[in-house]
Amino acid sequence: MKKQLNTTLIYVLSIFGLLCCCFGGFGFLLSGPAYLIAHNKIKNATEHPDNYEGNINALNTAKTIALIVLIINLLYLTYAIYLFFSGGYDDGFETWNELIQEIQNNQ
């Protein structure tokens, strides 16, 4: 019995990883495994092509998307770590509090 080269799980993990990018870049926890799953499936399918059926080009596309989302998340995580240690969040919170005070004073 041949195994299917199904890309659904890889796409779902990649999309949720992209959505989690907004949370300090922690989407790498989802996009990293998506990339590894795609990489391992491609490796197994090229080593034993008789055991798999499906489109390997679709799997390559899913792997590329997972890699792009992983890179975006790692860049954003690096930026968030930089902001945290450089005190950039304090300035942002002060500006946010000033804006809220202005809104409340204008009401």
SETORKE-483009 format. One record per atom (N, C-alpha, C): residue number from 1; residue in one letter; chain; atom name; x, y, z. Coordinates in pm, whole numbers. Example, Ala and Ser with C-alpha at 12.3 -4.5 7.8 and 13.67 -1.06 7.14 Angstrom:
! SETORKE-483009
SITE,seq,type,mol,atom,px,py,pz
SITE,1,a,A,N,1319,-569,780
SITE,1,a,A,CA,1230,-450,780
SITE,1,a,A,C,1320,-330,780
SITE,2,s,A,N,1285,-225,708
SITE,2,s,A,CA,1367,-106,714
SITE,2,s,A,C,1290,3,787
! end
This chain:
! SETORKE-483009
SITE,seq,type,mol,atom,px,py,pz
SITE,1,m,A,N,84,-118,0
SITE,1,m,A,CA,0,0,0
SITE,1,m,A,C,89,124,0
SITE,2,k,A,N,58,216,-90
SITE,2,k,A,CA,139,338,-103
SITE,2,k,A,C,89,446,-8
SITE,3,k,A,N,185,524,42
SITE,3,k,A,CA,151,636,131
SITE,3,k,A,C,126,761,47
SITE,4,q,A,N,34,844,94
SITE,4,q,A,CA,0,967,24
SITE,4,q,A,C,95,1080,66
SITE,5,l,A,N,129,1164,-28
SITE,5,l,A,CA,206,1285,1
SITE,5,l,A,C,107,1398,27
SITE,6,n,A,N,54,1402,147
SITE,6,n,A,CA,-49,1498,183
SITE,6,n,A,C,16,1624,240
SITE,7,t,A,N,-23,1740,190
SITE,7,t,A,CA,37,1866,232
SITE,7,t,A,C,-52,1946,327
SITE,8,t,A,N,-167,1893,362
SITE,8,t,A,CA,-263,1969,444
SITE,8,t,A,C,-205,2009,578
SITE,9,l,A,N,-144,1916,649
SITE,9,l,A,CA,-88,1945,780
SITE,9,l,A,C,19,2052,772
SITE,10,i,A,N,101,2047,670
SITE,10,i,A,CA,209,2145,653
SITE,10,i,A,C,152,2283,630
SITE,11,y,A,N,49,2294,545
SITE,11,y,A,CA,-13,2423,519
SITE,11,y,A,C,-83,2478,644
SITE,12,v,A,N,-152,2392,718
SITE,12,v,A,CA,-223,2438,838
SITE,12,v,A,C,-123,2489,941
SITE,13,l,A,N,-16,2415,965
SITE,13,l,A,CA,84,2460,1061
SITE,13,l,A,C,151,2589,1016
SITE,14,s,A,N,175,2602,888
SITE,14,s,A,CA,238,2723,835
SITE,14,s,A,C,147,2844,851
SITE,15,i,A,N,20,2828,822
SITE,15,i,A,CA,-74,2940,833
SITE,15,i,A,C,-90,2983,978
SITE,16,f,A,N,-106,2887,1068
SITE,16,f,A,CA,-115,2923,1209
SITE,16,f,A,C,16,2981,1260
SITE,17,g,A,N,127,2935,1206
SITE,17,g,A,CA,256,2993,1242
SITE,17,g,A,C,268,3136,1197
SITE,18,l,A,N,212,3168,1080
SITE,18,l,A,CA,214,3306,1033
SITE,18,l,A,C,124,3394,1120
SITE,19,l,A,N,11,3341,1162
SITE,19,l,A,CA,-77,3417,1250
SITE,19,l,A,C,-13,3440,1387
SITE,20,c,A,N,62,3344,1434
SITE,20,c,A,CA,128,3356,1564
SITE,20,c,A,C,252,3445,1558
SITE,21,c,A,N,289,3488,1440
SITE,21,c,A,CA,402,3580,1424
SITE,21,c,A,C,377,3708,1503
SITE,22,c,A,N,251,3747,1515
SITE,22,c,A,CA,215,3870,1585
SITE,22,c,A,C,241,3861,1734
SITE,23,f,A,N,262,3743,1785
SITE,23,f,A,CA,283,3724,1928
SITE,23,f,A,C,432,3708,1959
SITE,24,g,A,N,510,3801,1914
SITE,24,g,A,CA,653,3802,1945
SITE,24,g,A,C,733,3704,1864
SITE,25,g,A,N,682,3654,1755
SITE,25,g,A,CA,757,3561,1672
SITE,25,g,A,C,751,3418,1719
SITE,26,f,A,N,657,3387,1807
SITE,26,f,A,CA,649,3251,1858
SITE,26,f,A,C,582,3154,1761
SITE,27,g,A,N,553,3199,1642
SITE,27,g,A,CA,500,3111,1539
SITE,27,g,A,C,603,3012,1487
SITE,28,f,A,N,731,3032,1525
SITE,28,f,A,CA,833,2935,1485
SITE,28,f,A,C,807,2800,1549
SITE,29,l,A,N,730,2798,1658
SITE,29,l,A,CA,695,2671,1722
SITE,29,l,A,C,602,2588,1635
SITE,30,l,A,N,533,2651,1541
SITE,30,l,A,CA,446,2580,1449
SITE,30,l,A,C,509,2565,1311
SITE,31,s,A,N,575,2670,1263
SITE,31,s,A,CA,632,2664,1129
SITE,31,s,A,C,759,2580,1123
SITE,32,g,A,N,831,2571,1233
SITE,32,g,A,CA,950,2486,1237
SITE,32,g,A,C,916,2339,1214
SITE,33,p,A,N,823,2284,1293
SITE,33,p,A,CA,782,2145,1267
SITE,33,p,A,C,721,2125,1129
SITE,34,a,A,N,650,2225,1077
SITE,34,a,A,CA,594,2212,942
SITE,34,a,A,C,705,2195,840
SITE,35,y,A,N,811,2273,854
SITE,35,y,A,CA,924,2263,762
SITE,35,y,A,C,992,2127,777
SITE,36,l,A,N,1011,2081,899
SITE,36,l,A,CA,1076,1951,921
SITE,36,l,A,C,992,1836,866
SITE,37,i,A,N,862,1843,884
SITE,37,i,A,CA,774,1738,831
SITE,37,i,A,C,784,1734,679
SITE,38,a,A,N,779,1852,616
SITE,38,a,A,CA,789,1857,469
SITE,38,a,A,C,925,1807,422
SITE,39,h,A,N,1030,1847,491
SITE,39,h,A,CA,1165,1804,452
SITE,39,h,A,C,1179,1652,461
SITE,40,n,A,N,1129,1594,570
SITE,40,n,A,CA,1138,1449,588
SITE,40,n,A,C,1053,1373,486
SITE,41,k,A,N,935,1425,455
SITE,41,k,A,CA,851,1359,354
SITE,41,k,A,C,915,1362,217
SITE,42,i,A,N,976,1476,182
SITE,42,i,A,CA,1043,1487,52
SITE,42,i,A,C,1162,1392,46
SITE,43,k,A,N,1238,1386,155
SITE,43,k,A,CA,1354,1297,159
SITE,43,k,A,C,1312,1151,144
SITE,44,n,A,N,1208,1112,216
SITE,44,n,A,CA,1161,973,208
SITE,44,n,A,C,1103,943,70
SITE,45,a,A,N,1033,1040,12
SITE,45,a,A,CA,972,1016,-120
SITE,45,a,A,C,1077,1008,-230
SITE,46,t,A,N,1186,1080,-218
SITE,46,t,A,CA,1290,1071,-321
SITE,46,t,A,C,1375,946,-303
SITE,47,e,A,N,1391,899,-179
SITE,47,e,A,CA,1468,776,-156
SITE,47,e,A,C,1390,651,-196
SITE,48,h,A,N,1259,652,-171
SITE,48,h,A,CA,1173,537,-200
SITE,48,h,A,C,1051,583,-279
SITE,49,p,A,N,1068,617,-407
SITE,49,p,A,CA,954,670,-483
SITE,49,p,A,C,842,569,-507
SITE,50,d,A,N,872,441,-497
SITE,50,d,A,CA,768,341,-520
SITE,50,d,A,C,671,330,-403
SITE,51,n,A,N,710,376,-285
SITE,51,n,A,CA,626,365,-167
SITE,51,n,A,C,529,482,-151
SITE,52,y,A,N,544,587,-232
SITE,52,y,A,CA,462,707,-217
SITE,52,y,A,C,391,738,-346
SITE,53,e,A,N,273,798,-331
SITE,53,e,A,CA,200,848,-447
SITE,53,e,A,C,150,988,-415
SITE,54,g,A,N,148,1069,-516
SITE,54,g,A,CA,107,1208,-498
SITE,54,g,A,C,203,1300,-571
SITE,55,n,A,N,177,1426,-558
SITE,55,n,A,CA,255,1526,-629
SITE,55,n,A,C,366,1579,-540
SITE,56,i,A,N,489,1551,-576
SITE,56,i,A,CA,602,1597,-495
SITE,56,i,A,C,625,1747,-514
SITE,57,n,A,N,579,1803,-628
SITE,57,n,A,CA,591,1947,-648
SITE,57,n,A,C,506,2024,-548
SITE,58,a,A,N,388,1973,-517
SITE,58,a,A,CA,303,2036,-415
SITE,58,a,A,C,370,2031,-279
SITE,59,l,A,N,439,1923,-252
SITE,59,l,A,CA,511,1911,-125
SITE,59,l,A,C,629,2008,-120
SITE,60,n,A,N,695,2028,-234
SITE,60,n,A,CA,803,2126,-239
SITE,60,n,A,C,751,2268,-215
SITE,61,t,A,N,634,2298,-270
SITE,61,t,A,CA,572,2429,-248
SITE,61,t,A,C,537,2448,-100
SITE,62,a,A,N,481,2345,-38
SITE,62,a,A,CA,447,2353,104
SITE,62,a,A,C,573,2372,189
SITE,63,k,A,N,681,2307,150
SITE,63,k,A,CA,807,2322,223
SITE,63,k,A,C,859,2465,210
SITE,64,t,A,N,848,2522,91
SITE,64,t,A,CA,893,2660,69
SITE,64,t,A,C,812,2758,151
SITE,65,i,A,N,682,2739,156
SITE,65,i,A,CA,597,2828,235
SITE,65,i,A,C,630,2815,383
SITE,66,a,A,N,650,2693,430
SITE,66,a,A,CA,687,2672,570
SITE,66,a,A,C,821,2739,601
SITE,67,l,A,N,915,2734,508
SITE,67,l,A,CA,1045,2797,529
SITE,67,l,A,C,1032,2949,534
SITE,68,i,A,N,952,3007,447
SITE,68,i,A,CA,932,3152,447
SITE,68,i,A,C,868,3198,577
SITE,69,v,A,N,765,3126,622
SITE,69,v,A,CA,699,3161,747
SITE,69,v,A,C,795,3144,865
SITE,70,l,A,N,878,3042,862
SITE,70,l,A,CA,976,3021,967
SITE,70,l,A,C,1076,3137,971
SITE,71,i,A,N,1123,3182,857
SITE,71,i,A,CA,1218,3294,852
SITE,71,i,A,C,1152,3422,904
SITE,72,i,A,N,1028,3447,864
SITE,72,i,A,CA,957,3566,913
SITE,72,i,A,C,946,3562,1064
SITE,73,n,A,N,909,3446,1118
SITE,73,n,A,CA,895,3433,1263
SITE,73,n,A,C,1027,3451,1336
SITE,74,l,A,N,1133,3395,1282
SITE,74,l,A,CA,1263,3409,1348
SITE,74,l,A,C,1313,3553,1343
SITE,75,l,A,N,1286,3623,1234
SITE,75,l,A,CA,1323,3764,1227
SITE,75,l,A,C,1244,3847,1328
SITE,76,y,A,N,1115,3820,1337
SITE,76,y,A,CA,1033,3894,1432
SITE,76,y,A,C,1069,3860,1575
SITE,77,l,A,N,1102,3733,1601
SITE,77,l,A,CA,1145,3695,1735
SITE,77,l,A,C,1275,3766,1772
SITE,78,t,A,N,1368,3775,1678
SITE,78,t,A,CA,1493,3846,1703
SITE,78,t,A,C,1465,3994,1732
SITE,79,y,A,N,1376,4054,1656
SITE,79,y,A,CA,1339,4193,1678
SITE,79,y,A,C,1274,4212,1816
SITE,80,a,A,N,1186,4120,1855
SITE,80,a,A,CA,1119,4130,1985
SITE,80,a,A,C,1219,4115,2099
SITE,81,i,A,N,1315,4025,2084
SITE,81,i,A,CA,1418,4008,2187
SITE,81,i,A,C,1504,4134,2196
SITE,82,y,A,N,1539,4192,2080
SITE,82,y,A,CA,1615,4316,2079
SITE,82,y,A,C,1540,4428,2150
SITE,83,l,A,N,1411,4443,2119
SITE,83,l,A,CA,1331,4546,2184
SITE,83,l,A,C,1321,4524,2334
SITE,84,f,A,N,1307,4400,2374
SITE,84,f,A,CA,1293,4369,2516
SITE,84,f,A,C,1419,4408,2592
SITE,85,f,A,N,1535,4373,2540
SITE,85,f,A,CA,1659,4400,2611
SITE,85,f,A,C,1710,4543,2593
SITE,86,s,A,N,1661,4615,2492
SITE,86,s,A,CA,1706,4752,2474
SITE,86,s,A,C,1611,4853,2540
SITE,87,g,A,N,1503,4805,2596
SITE,87,g,A,CA,1408,4895,2663
SITE,87,g,A,C,1311,4960,2568
SITE,88,g,A,N,1300,4912,2447
SITE,88,g,A,CA,1210,4971,2348
SITE,88,g,A,C,1064,4956,2384
SITE,89,y,A,N,1029,4855,2460
SITE,89,y,A,CA,891,4836,2498
SITE,89,y,A,C,846,4943,2596
SITE,90,d,A,N,936,4991,2681
SITE,90,d,A,CA,900,5094,2777
SITE,90,d,A,C,857,5222,2707
SITE,91,d,A,N,930,5261,2604
SITE,91,d,A,CA,893,5380,2528
SITE,91,d,A,C,758,5361,2458
SITE,92,g,A,N,736,5243,2406
SITE,92,g,A,CA,609,5215,2341
SITE,92,g,A,C,492,5219,2438
SITE,93,f,A,N,512,5164,2557
SITE,93,f,A,CA,405,5166,2657
SITE,93,f,A,C,377,5308,2705
SITE,94,e,A,N,481,5391,2719
SITE,94,e,A,CA,461,5530,2760
SITE,94,e,A,C,380,5606,2654
SITE,95,t,A,N,413,5586,2527
SITE,95,t,A,CA,339,5651,2420
SITE,95,t,A,C,194,5604,2419
SITE,96,w,A,N,174,5475,2440
SITE,96,w,A,CA,38,5420,2444
SITE,96,w,A,C,-42,5481,2558
SITE,97,n,A,N,19,5492,2675
SITE,97,n,A,CA,-50,5550,2791
SITE,97,n,A,C,-83,5697,2767
SITE,98,e,A,N,7,5771,2702
SITE,98,e,A,CA,-20,5911,2671
SITE,98,e,A,C,-138,5924,2575
SITE,99,l,A,N,-145,5837,2475
SITE,99,l,A,CA,-257,5840,2381
SITE,99,l,A,C,-389,5810,2451
SITE,100,i,A,N,-389,5714,2541
SITE,100,i,A,CA,-511,5679,2614
SITE,100,i,A,C,-553,5795,2703
SITE,101,q,A,N,-456,5864,2767
SITE,101,q,A,CA,-488,5979,2850
SITE,101,q,A,C,-549,6091,2767
SITE,102,e,A,N,-496,6115,2646
SITE,102,e,A,CA,-552,6218,2560
SITE,102,e,A,C,-695,6185,2519
SITE,103,i,A,N,-720,6059,2489
SITE,103,i,A,CA,-854,6017,2449
SITE,103,i,A,C,-951,6035,2566
SITE,104,q,A,N,-909,6000,2684
SITE,104,q,A,CA,-995,6013,2801
SITE,104,q,A,C,-1020,6159,2836
SITE,105,n,A,N,-921,6244,2817
SITE,105,n,A,CA,-937,6387,2847
SITE,105,n,A,C,-1027,6455,2747
SITE,106,n,A,N,-1031,6405,2623
SITE,106,n,A,CA,-1115,6467,2519
SITE,106,n,A,C,-1260,6425,2529
SITE,107,q,A,N,-1292,6327,2610
SITE,107,q,A,CA,-1431,6280,2618
SITE,107,q,A,C,-1511,6362,2712
! end
